[in-house]
Amino acid sequence: MKKKSFSDPSLYINRELSWLEFNERVLQEGLSPDVPLLERLKFLAIVSTNLDEFYMIRVASLKQLQKAGKSRRDISGMTPEEQLQAIAERVRRMVKDHDRGVLRAFEELAEHGIQWLRPAQWSEEDRVFLRQYFEREIAPILTPLAMSDLSPPPAIPGLQIHLGVVLRSRKKDNGSEGKIAFVPIPTRHPRFVFLPATQGHRLALLDDVIATFVQNLFRGYQVVYAGPFRVTRDADVSIQDDDASDLLNAVEEAILARRRRAAVRLELAAGTHERLYEFLLNLFQLTDEDVFAVESFISAASLREIVGLPGYTHLRDPEWPPQPPRDLLGWEDLWKAVLDHDVMLFHPYESFEPVVRFLREAANDPDVLAIKQTLYRTSGESPIVEALETAGRKGKEVTVIVEVKARFDEARNVQWARRLEDAGCHVIYGVAGYKTHAKALLVVRREQGRIRRYVHLSTGNYNDQTARIYSDIGLFTADPDITTDVASFFNLLTGYSEAVGWNKLTVEPGELKAKFISLIEREIEAATADYPGLILAKINSLQDKDICAALYRASQAGVKIKLNVRGICCLRPGIPGVSDNIEVRSIVDRFLEHARVFYFSNGGREEVYLASADWMERNLERRVEIIFPVQDPVLQQRLMEILNIYFSDNTKAWELCPDGTYRRVAPGHPRIRAQEYFYQKAVEAAQTSLPRDIRYRPLHREQASSETSER
């Protein structure tokens, strides 16, 4: 049989359709009767917000290409026009299934005392209550917009729900149904209004309340129809920072620009009045293909208001509070622990608190001279930022690389950047032309007359909130080679220092891909009939064509390849003669899988790496990332066990088929649910209160005492 060329489009899955398959897996959690009811609502809310971002960025980008007349095909051979058609068809099915899931969830919620009542179900007492509530709480903050008569019409912000109103004049000589008005639904008001109830909860949708009493806003007109809609706008605004004299201003201008970008999607209520429908299409310059009608309600993100209702523990997952990290058990002094051995943190099963404590102690420790850190995304009231501010005010040398181009977190990061500057920190706004996506923290400390460095590297952001719901892995180390590399990494970002070689890290854009491909090629060279080689990788996305081709070559050489890919995967497994030896699985469970872990058998000399980068072209070529080795044999074995458990999951795992669809992995015995297993192991380790294997003494620690200057 003739071998396929690795440039053959049939070997690849379209990126956008692959992402939609991921969102489908999230949706299936929201539809599954095996998932507690309120947790299902959470997944249904996530599906909705996922689609919002997908349309704002990915669909918007394709529409830009279409408008520009670009017909370049992607790696799967599809033009922008073909992708948009396939996306619309796939999303339409998804929206219908999602809609039915929301309605079904409310039917079940009613059995537990949580009722969503439509206007036809309101009693007379309910109407009296809601009318008073409307007049007292809602009407004063509403601003009706006479869209038919305002020229130019006001900009309608993306993702804000509006009530579209069709009006008829009460004058006898003008009874046509021609007037259109919009009423913005207040964004700061809860989406659900609580009706009086003797027990449980009775809810009315804010949209319904306003639509029912909106007549009060249009004296002299008759409301013929009132129904909600929401427009999604293009948010794919590039920030040109190469020549920007003031990057913060450039970022703020880009944020403002999103408010007036082209519309890419319109959501409205099923049965929307024809006059309003036509007006909306004309106003936003959309076609029927861009419109999605829903039976339940627009923007299921509001379901989180119900998920957060107190009580109902029987409708939720059991609490899994983070446990003390295994590698810190028996150690009171964090500095001594890290100096003694590398410390791994497996979030959210193990607490993120040691990272916060490490930074707080560094900020207040008179022996700490300098702190350097990258910040990509962090929480609203970040203890990380507070600790950096404290350190700055205490006169320590604090340098923070704030990536102000982190999409949708730009405004927050600009705020943090200015706060840190006010506290006396040196703030660097990334590298021109690249996003700084690496997660690194360096502390320089004087100990017994010597300078010593401590480092924390991670696969996830320095965000104490997401560390409770994202599965990530962090590493504390005082290894001289790695700490020297991290010091050089910060010098590279902040000064005129050039990269002149690295001890153990891979950092530079372009070199990242070369590193991964060299590791894959080495596995091919080491493969024999008796020892075919093995690659295990856990990543969020696989899209880079060069990486895919390298994996195909490895498969043809007999190397066994097992990939755990949470989201996008453009590689097709199971193609005869090409990817027979490649298996791709995906896990969707209560925590978002976010860690990047890579294992290479290397002819028996096993190597394990962690990274901030996925196997995406953007990560490997247009971002500043870090690939770092895990050298401690104890931690290597632990990570290998983690990878093996992921591939053994028979409860929450999906398998990628050659045609690009996914099927659930068949249940097995014993039942294995990876996330549950990891949490149980964390609890068991914490209960033993024993330190790590004391027989192991990490390599190279004797070199630490000779480290006398920061390079």
N, C-alpha and C positions, 0 to 999 in steps of 0.2 A: 504494500500500500504506500502511495506517495505521501511523504511527510508534508504536513502543513507548514507554511511559513509563519513565523511568529508575528508577522504584520497582518495576517489574515483576520479580518474583522469578526469572522465567525468564532474566533477563540475568546472573544471578550463580551462582557455584559455591559450594557449602557449604564453609566454612572447614575443617572437620574432615576431610571427604573429600578436599579438595585437599591437606591435609597428608599424608594416607595415600598419595596419589599420589606425593608427594615421597619418602616412605619406600620406596615400590615402586621408584622409580628407584635409590635406594641399594641395594635388594635385587638389582636387575638387575646392578649392578656386582659383587655378591657371587656371582652365578650365571654371569657372563660368562667364557667360556673365553679371551677376549682379555686378561683381567686376570691377572697373575701369581698363583699359587695362594695364597701367604701374604697377599697383598693382598686376595684375595677373602675370606679369613677375617676380615680387619679390617673389611670392609664388612658381613659377616654379624654381627659383634659390634656394629657401630654400629646396625644395624637393631633388634637386641634392646634396646639401651639407649634408643634413640629411642622404642620402644613403651612402655618402662617409664615414661618421663616423660610421654608422651602420655596414658597411663591415669591417672597420678597427678594430672595437672592438667586436661587437657581433658575426659576421660571423667568424672572426678570432679566437675567443674563441672556437666556435663550431668545427672549423677545427683542432684546437689543440687537442680537446678531441677525434675527429675522428682519427687523426694521432696516438694518444696514445692508440688507441684500446678501449677507454672508451665507454660503451654502457648504462650508467646510464640514466634512464628516468627522464624527468622533471615532474613538478606537473601535467601537462596535459597528461602525459604518453608517450611522444615522446622521442626517442633516438636522439643523435646528428645527426646521419645519416638521420633520418626521418625529422628532423628540417631543415637540409641543403637542402634536396630535396624540401620540401614545400616552403622554402624561395626562392629558385631559380625560382620555378614556379610562385610564387606570384610577385616577382620583375620583371620577364620578362614581365608580363602583365602591370605592373606599368610603366616600361621604355617605352613600346610602346605607352601607353596613354600620357605619359609625352612628348615623341617625337612629337606626333601629336599636342599636345598643344602648343609646341614651334613653330612649323611650322605655325599653325593657327594664333598664336599671331602675327607673322611677316606679314602674309597676311593682318591682320587688321591694323598693324602699317603702312604699305605702304599706306593705305587710309588716314593716317594722316601725310604723308610726311617723314616717317622714313623707308627707304628701305634697306634691306639686299640683296646684289647682289652676286650671285654665279659666278664663273669664266666664265661660258657660257653667262652670262648677261653683262659682262664688254664690254664697247665700246673700239675702238682702242685708243681713248684718255685716257680711264681709264687704259689700259694696259701700255701705255707710262708713265703715272703718277706713277703707282704702281711699274714698273720696276725701275724707278729712286728712288722711295722711298725705295725699297728693297735694292738697291745698296748703298744708302746713310745711311739709318737708321737701317737696319736689318742685312744685310750680315756681317758687321764687328763684330757682337756679336754672330754669329752662330758658333757652334763647331760640325762639322759632325763626327760621330763615325763609324768606319769601323767594324761593329759588327762581320762580318764573319771571320775576320782575327785577332781580338784582343783576346788574351788568357792570363789570364782569362778575360772574358768580363767585362767591367765597370759596376758598380752597377747603375741600373736605378732607380732613386728616385720615391717613390710613389706619385701619384696625379699630377705629372708634365706631361704635354702633350708633346709627342714626335712625330716627323714625321718619319714614317717607309718608307724606300726607297728601292725598288728592282732595281738592276742595271744589265746591260748587257755590257760586254766589247766590245769595238769597234774593237778590233783585230779580224781578220778573223778566227784565229785558236782557238778562245775562245769566242764563241757567246752565251754561256749558260746564263740563267737568274739565277745565283747562288749567287751573292753578295747581302748582306743585310747591309744597313747603317741606323743609327738613327741620326736624327737632333733634339736636344732639342729645344722646342719652348720657347723663352725667357719669364721668369715668370714676369719680371718687365715691360714688354711692354704691352700696352693695347691690349685686344683681338680683338678689332675692329679698322680698319683703315678707316679714313674718306676720302672719295673720293670728288673731287670738285663738288659742287652743287650750283645752282643758288638760290634754296630755299629748306628748309627741310634738311634732312640728308641722304646721300648715303653711305652705309657701306660695307666694304669688310672684311671677316674674316681673321685674321692673318694666320691661318693654311693654308687657300687657297692661300694667297699671297706667302708664303714660298714654298708651294708645286708647284706652277706655275713656280717659278724662281729658284728652287733648283738645276736645271741642272748646273747652274753656279758653284756649289760647287764640281762637280764631272767631271773634265776634263778627257777625254779619256774613259768615260763610257756613256752609254745611260740610262736615267731614264725610266724604264719600268712602274713603279707605285710609287706614293708617296701619303701616306694617314696617318692621325693622329691616335694615340692610347694613352691610359693612363692605367697604372697599379696601383692597390690599394694594399698596403702592410699591413700586420698584425701590428697594433700599440698597441696591448694589452700587453704591457710590464709592468710587475709588478715591483715595486720598493721595494726591501727588505730593510726596514729601521730599523728593530729591532736591528741589530748588526752593522749597518753602522757607521763607525767612522766619516765619513764626508758625511752627507746627501746631501749637495749641489752637491758634486761630483757624488754621486750615481744617483741623478736626471739627471744631465747632461749626464752621461753615458747611461741612459735609453733613453734619447732623441736621442742620436746618434745611439743607437741600432735599433731604428725604421727604419732607412734608409736602413738596410740590411735584414729586416725581410722577411718572406715568402710572396709571392704574394697570394692574395685571390680573386682578380677580375681583369678582363681585359675588357676595353671598347675600341671599335674601330669603324671606319666608316663602314657603310653598303657597301658591295661590295669590301671589302679588298682583295687584291691579295692573292691567295692561298699559294704561297711560303712564303709570309710575315706572314700569319696566322699561318702556321705550325711552322715557326721559333719562333714566339712569344709564342705559347703554350709550345714548348720545352724549351725555355729559362726560362720561369717563372714557368714551371712545373704545368700547369693548364690543365683542361679538357674543353670540349665544354660547359659543364654546367656552367662554370665560366666566359663565354664570353658573352658580351652584345654589339650588333651592333646598331648604331644609324643613322638615316637619317638626322637629323639636325646637331648638333655638340656636341662634348664631353664636359662635364662640363658646365652645364647651369648656374653655379654660375656667369659666365661672363655676364649674362643678367643684372647684377647690373650696368654695365657700361651704359646701355641704360636707365635703371630706373633713373639714376642720371643726364640725359640730362636736361639742363635748359629749362624752359618753360613747355608747355604741361600740364598746371594745370588742364585742363579739362579731362585729362587721369589719374589723381591721386585722392586719397582720399583728402577731404578738410583738411586743417591744424587743428590740435587739440593741440594748445600750452598748456603746463601744467599750472594749475591754482594755486593761493595761497591756501595752505591747510586751510580747513574750521576751524580747531581747533586753528589756529593761527591768524585768522582775528581779528583785533582790538588790537593785542599785538605787540608792538615794541620790547620789551625785551624778547628774547627767553627763558632765564633762568627763568624769573618770570612766563612766561606762563606755562612752564613745572612744576614749583613748585606749581602752582595753580591747574592744572588739567593735566591728561594724554592727550597726543597729538597723534592723529592717522594721518598717512600720507598714502594716497591711490594713489600709482603711477600706471601709468604715468599721470593720470587725475589731480593729485595734484603734485606740483613740488618737486623734490629731493633737491632743493637748500637749504632748511633749515638744512638738514643733513650736507652739505658742510659748510654752515655758522656756524653751531654749532661747528664743528671741527676747523674751522679757528679762531673763536672767542676764543675757548678754548686754541688754540696754542699761541695766543697773549695776553691772559688775565693774568695779574700778579697774580691774585687770584687762578688760576688753578694750582694745584700741580702735578697732574698725569693724564695720558690718557692711557687707555688700549683698544685694539681693535683686532678683528679678521679680516683677509683678505683672502678671498677664490679666487674670481675673481674680477679684477678691470680693469679700462679702460687704454688705451695707455698712455695718458698724464693725469694721475689721479690727480685731485685736492685733493682727500683724502690723497694720499701719500705725496703730497706737503705740506699739512697742518701738517701731522705727522712729516715730516722732519723739518719744521719750529719749531715745539714744541720741538723736540730733540735738535736743535741748541740753543734754548733759555734756555736749561738746565732743562726742565721739565722731570719728570720721565715718559718716554714713553715706553710702552711694546706692541709689535705687534706680534700676532700669525699669521704667514704667512704660509698658506698651500701650500708648494711647490709641493705637489703631485696632485694638481688640474689638471686633464687630459687636455692636449693640451694647458694649460696655464702655464706649468712648467717653461719654459724658461723666460717668463715675470715675474713670481713670484720670481724666483731666482734673476732677475735683481732688482726688488723692494726690496727684502730682503737685498741685498748688499748696495743699496742706503740708506736704513733706518739705517743700521749699521753704515755707514759712517757719518750719521747725528747725531749719538749718541744715537739712539734708542736701546732698548733691543729687539732683534728679536728671537722668538722661532719658530722652524720649525715643529709645530704640535706635536702630541703625537705618540710615536712609536707604530706601529701596527694599527693606526686609522687615518682616515682623519678628520680634523677639519672643519666641514661644518656649524657650528653655525655662526650666524651673530649677533655680539654683540659689543657695544661701551660703555665704562665706563669713565666718567670724574669726578675727585675728585677736589672739589673746597672749598676754605676757605671763609666762609660768616659770618660776624659779630662774629668772634672769634670761630666759629664752623666749623667742617668739614661736608660738604654735598656732596652726590653723585647724579649724573644724569646719566641716562642710555638710550641708544637707542637699541632696538631689532628689528629684521626684518625677513621677510620670504625670502628676496632676498639679493643679493650681494651689497657691497659698490662700485657700479659702476655707475658713473653719466651718462654714455652713454646708458647702457641697461635699466636704470631707465626711459628712455623715450619711450621704446618699450616693456618692460616687465611689466606685471600687478602684483604688489607686495604691501604688506602692512607693514608699519613700525610703531613702537610705542615708543614715548618718555615718560619716567616716572621718578618721583623722589620718588616713593613708597618705603619706607624703607625696606620692606621685599624683594622686587624684587632687589633693588640696592645692598642689602647685599648678596643676592644669586649670583648676577653677579660678585661681588667682590670675592666671594668664588670660582666661576667658573674659574676666571683667576688665582687665587692662586692654584687651582687644576691643571691647565695646565702648570704653570710655576715653581712650587716648589714641595715640598714633602708633601704638604697638602693632607689629605685624605678626601673623601666625608663623612661627618658625619650627613647628613640630610639637606634637603632643605626646605625653607619656602614655596615657590610657584613655583619654576622652576623644570622641569625635565630635566636632563642633561646626566646622565651616559649611555653609551651603555648598552643595556640589560634592563635598567629601562624604556627606552622610550617605548618599546613594551609593557611592563607590565603596564605602565600608560594608554596607549590607550585601552588595553584589559580590564583593570579594569573599565574604563569609559563606555565601551560597556556593560560589565557584570552588572554594576550598572543600566544601562538603562533597562536591562532585568528584574532585580529585582524590579524596580519601575513600570514596565508596568502593567496595569490593563485593563480590558475590556473597562472601561470608559475612561481611559487615557493610550492608548497603548504605548506611548513613541515615541520619534522622535530623529533621528540622521541625521544631515546634515554635509557633509564634502566636502571641495573643496581641491583637491590635484592634483599633476602632474602625479603620478603613484601609482597603487595598485598591488603589486605582492606578498607581504608576505602572506604565507599560513596560519599562525596562525591568522593574522588579518582577512583574508577571512573567516576562520572557525568561528571566534567570530561573525562576521557580519551575517553569515548563522544562527548561534544559535539565534541571536537577531531577525532575520526575522521570524524564527519558533516560537518565543515567542510573535509575533505580533507587534514588534517594527517597525515603518515605517523608512526606511532608504533611503535617497536621496544622491547620490554621484555625484559630478561633477569632472570627471577625465579627465585631458587634454590628456594624452598619454596612456601608458600601463595600461590595466586593465585585470587581470587574473581571476577575479570573474565573474561568469555567473549570470546575473539577470533573474528573471522570471521563475526559475525552480520550478515546482509544489512541494509543501511541503518543499522546501529548501530556495528559495530566492524570493518567491511570493511578499514579501513586500519591495524588493530592486529595486530601479530605478537608472540607470547609464546614465548620459549625458556627453557630451563633447562639448566644444565651441572652434571653430577655427575662429579667426577674425584678425583684423589688428594688435592687440597687442598680444604678447605671454602670455598666462595665466600661472602664476608662483606662485601665493600666495597659502599658505596652511592654511585653516581656518576650525575649527571644532566646531560644536554646539551639545550640549546634553541637552535635555529638563529636565532631572533629576527630574521627578515628579513635575514639575512646578518651581523648583529652578534652572533656566536655567544657563548654563555655556558655555562660549565661549573661545576657545583657538586659538592661532596662533603658528606656528612652522616653523623651518627651514627644517624639515624632511618630506619626503613622506612616504607612507606606503609600503616601499620597505625593503627587508631583509637587504640590505647594509646600509640603513639609520638607521635602528632600532638596528642593532647589530654591525656594523663595522665602525660607524662614531660618532664623537662627535657633537651632535645636541642640540637644545634647544626647549622645549615646554614651552610656557609661557601663563598665563591666561590674559584675558582682563576683568578687574574688574569694570571699569567705566560703569554704567548703560546706559549712553548716547552712548558710543562706542559699547556696547553690542547690543543695538537696531540697531545701524547703520550697524554693521556687519551682523546681522540677516536679515536686509533689503537687503544687498548686496547678501547674499546667496539666498534669495528668488527670486531676480531678475535674478540671474544666472539660476535658475530652471524654470523661466518663459520665458526665451528667446525662441522666435519662428522664429527667422531669421537666426541665425548663429549656432544653436544648433543641435547636433546629438544624437541619442538614441542608446544605445548598446542593441542588440538583443541577445537572449539566445545562438544562434549559433556562436557568436563572431563577426558578421558583424555589421555595423552601418547603420542607415537610418536617413535621415534628419527629424527633427521634423517638422510636418506640419505647414505651416504658419497660423497665427491666427489673430484675431482682438480683441483688438488693436495690432498693430505690436510692438513687443518688441525686441530690439537688446541691449543686456546687456551693451556692451562697449559704445555704443552711449548714452544710458541712464545715465551711470556713468559720462560721460563727460558733458552732459547737466546739471546734478545736480551740478557738480563742478563749472561750469560757473555761474549757478544761485546763488550758495552760495557766490562766489566771488563778484558778482554784488551787493549783499545785503550789503556787508561790515559789517556785524554784527557778534559779537563774539558768541561762543557757548551758549547754554542754561544757562543763569546766575543763574537760580534757583537751578541748581545742584551744590552741593559742594561735591567733591569726599571724599570717606571714608579714614580714616587713615592719612590724611594730617597733623593732629595735632601732629602725632608722629614724623614728619620730623624734627622738631626743636630739638628733643632730640638725634638726630643722631650725635654723637660726635667723632667717630673714625672709621677708615677703618679696617674692619675685614678681 
